[in-house]
Amino acid sequence: MTLTFLGTGTSGGVPSLGCSCAVCHSNDPHDKRFRAAALLETEHTRILIDCGPDIRQQLMPLPFKPLDAVLITHSHYDHVAGIDDLRPFCAFGDINIYANERTERTLKHNMPYCFTEKLYPGVPKLSLHTIYKHVPFKIGDIEILPIRVLHDSLPILGFRFGSFVYITDMKTIEETEFDYLQHVDTLVVNALRWNKEHHSHMLVDEAIDFARRVGARRTYFTHMTHQIGFHDEANSKLPEGFQFAYDGLKIEL
């Protein structure tokens, strides 16, 4: 199983619009970050995790093959705004989107033209599937366990795939969720910046503490701002077993 980081940036992406800092003007491709999304693949199954406003550019370099599922962590714009751009994949059939009830309601509200009785010609054909925390389901040969984390006070979903866990936009997590985070080998989790407290995202030190509590052998950080700094310099500050991911990074699971 392979994970490709399609985007590792926060809601504004990197470079940040209008910013004159050195990171935003860096020529190092590791310092350019689309909005957070990832592609999980086996020989037989392809799963997209989140679908933000950069998804067209993120998917363009990849082989045009069916997506078996789109998993949505939550309904904020930077995680769902690109769903309409998936319409070319309707050549392979309906686009199957898996999300919690709150996210489903938001999608129907924001994209009503996709859920009318008579669809306008050319709109993406979306098939919504409601998923629930702690209730496993299977897509192809990949088993998925949704877990619940808190984005400020908003309950959102993380996903466990065997010994691999993908979480983004987390600030806190309820104690009972750690029962579903045992024996994790590889963890992807958000780490917004080094300092300056944020009400709905973990800082780097908070993300390190969380990963150590989980006991993951290796941890990759995502959903980062330009305030992380230059990619190589930032990575040199992390403890062993931790790494800032970058757009295009592939890891074997």
N, C-alpha and C positions, 0 to 999 in steps of 0.2 A: 504494500500500500504506500502510495506517494502523496505527499502534500506539497502543493505549490502555493506560495504566498503571492497572490495577485496584487494585493495592496497592503501596506503596513502603516498607512498614515491615519491621522485623526480626521475629524469631520471636515476640516478645511484643506486637507492635503498638504504636501510639502513639494515645492515651495508654496509658502503662504501668500495669497494674493496681496500685493502692495507692500510686502516686507522687503527691507533692504539689508537684512542680516547676512552674514557670510554663508551660513548653511543654505539659505534660500537661493544664493547665487553660486553655489558649488557646482562644479562640472562633474563631480563624482556621481555616477548613476545610483550608487547606494544611498545618496542623500535626496533622491527624488522619490516621493511616496504617494501613490494613489490611495484612495479611501480603502479601508480594510475589507478584504475579501480573500477567499482561499478556494482552491480546487483540490478535492480529495479523489484519488483514482486507484483502482485496481485494474487488472487486466480486463475485467468485464463491466465495471461500474464507474460512473463519473458523477460526483456530487459537488455542486457549487454551494459554498457557505457564504451567505449574504450577497447582495447585489446592488451596490451603490451607484452613484452617478457616473463613475469612471468605467463601468463594466464593459462597454463597447471596446474601449482602448485596451482593457486588460485581457479580453478574450481574443482580440484580433490576431495576435501572433500565434495563437494555439491552433491545433488541428480542429477543423469544424466537424465535430462529432456529437452525437446525442448527449444531452444532459439527463441523467436518470432522475435527478431530484435537485431542488433548490431549497436549502435549509436557511431559515431566517431567524436570526437571534432576537431581533426586535424591530419595531416599526419606524425608528428614526430615519430621517431622510438619507443620511449617509450610508444606510444599510439596505434601503429598498428602492431608491430613486431610479435605478437602472432596470427595473423589471420589464418595462416596455421595450427596452433594447434587446431583450431575449427573443423577440418575435421571430427572427430567422430560424430559431430552433424548432418552431412549430412545423417545419418541414419534416421533422421526425415524429410529430404527434404533439399532444397537449403538453404544456409545461407544468410539471407537478411541483407545487410549492407546499412546503411543510412548515407550519408556524403555529404559535399558540392562538387562542381565541382573540386576544386583544389585537394582535398583529393582523389577523384575518379581517377583523372589523375595520381596521385602519386602511387596509388595502382596498376593501370594497368602497370605502368612503372616498379615497383619493383617486381610485381608478374605476369609477362607476361604469365607464364605457366597456369594460371587460366583463361585466357581470350582468348585463341586461339580457332580456329574453331573446331579443334579436340583435346579434352582434354586428357592429359596423364592419364591413369588409376590410380585412387586413389587420384588425386588432389582434394582439396576442391571445391565444386560447390558454387560459390559466385554469388549472385544476387545483383547488385548495384542499389541503389535508390537515385537519386539526391534530396537533400532538400535545402531549401532557408530560409534565415533569415526572420522572421515574418510571414512565411507561415505555419500555423498549419497543422498537420497530425495526424492520429490516428493509433496506433498499438494495436489490441485487444481492451481492455477497458481503455487504457491509451492514453490521448491526449497530444501531444507534441508540444511545440512552440520553434523553434530555435531562439536564439538571437545571436547577434554578439559582440564579445569582441576582444581586440587586444593583441596579444602575440608579444611584441615589435611592429613591424609594420605589422605583419602577421594577417590578419583577420581570426579568428577561431570561432567555435560555442560553445555556452553554451546552456543548455536546460531547459525549464520551463515545469513542470508537475503540473498543477493546482496551488496550493500555494507553491510548492516546486521548487527550482532552483538549478541546478548543474552547476558549472563553474570550470574549471581548466586552468592553464597556462595563466591566464590573467595578464597583466600589467596595461592596461588602458581600458577605455570604453568610447564610444562617448556619449555625453550628451543625444542625442535622444533615446538611448537605455533604459534610465530610465523610459520611458513611458511604457515599457514592463516588468518593475520590480516593479510594484505597488502591494500592498497587498500580499507580500511574507511572509509566516509564517516561513519556514525552508530554510536556505541557506547553500549550500556546496560551498566552494571557496578555492582557493589555497593560501597558506601562506608559502613561501619558507624558511625563516629564520628570526631571530630577527633584524639583522642589516647587514651592508655592501650591499649597493645598487646593484640591479641586473637590467639589461637592459630589461628583458622580463618577469620577475615574480614579483608579489607583495611581499613585506615583511609583517611581522605580523601587524605592525601598519597601513600599507596601507590597508590591508585586513579588519581590524577592522573598519577603516574609511568608506570603501566601504559598509560593512554590515550595518553600522549605517545609511548611506545615503539611502540604500534600505529599511531599517526599519524592517528587519527580526526579528522575536521573538527569534529565536535561530539560531546560526551559528556554523557549523563544518568546521574545517580547514583540507585541504588535500594537497598532493603534497609537502611534507616537506623533508628537508635534516636532516642529523644527527646533524646539528648545532642548531636545535630547542632545543636539550638537552633531558634529561630523561623525559619520557612522563608525569609522575605524577608531577614532579617539574615544567615542562613547563605549564601544565594546571593550576597550582596554581597561575600563574602570569597573567592569563587572566581575563578580566572583566566578570561579571555575564552575562550569555547568550551566552558565547563563549566557544568552546571546541576543542582541537586537537583530531581529529578522530584517530582511530587505525585500523589495519587490523582485519577484522572479526566483527567489531562493526555493530550492526543492529539497525536501528531507524525506528519507526513507523511514517508514514506520514498521 
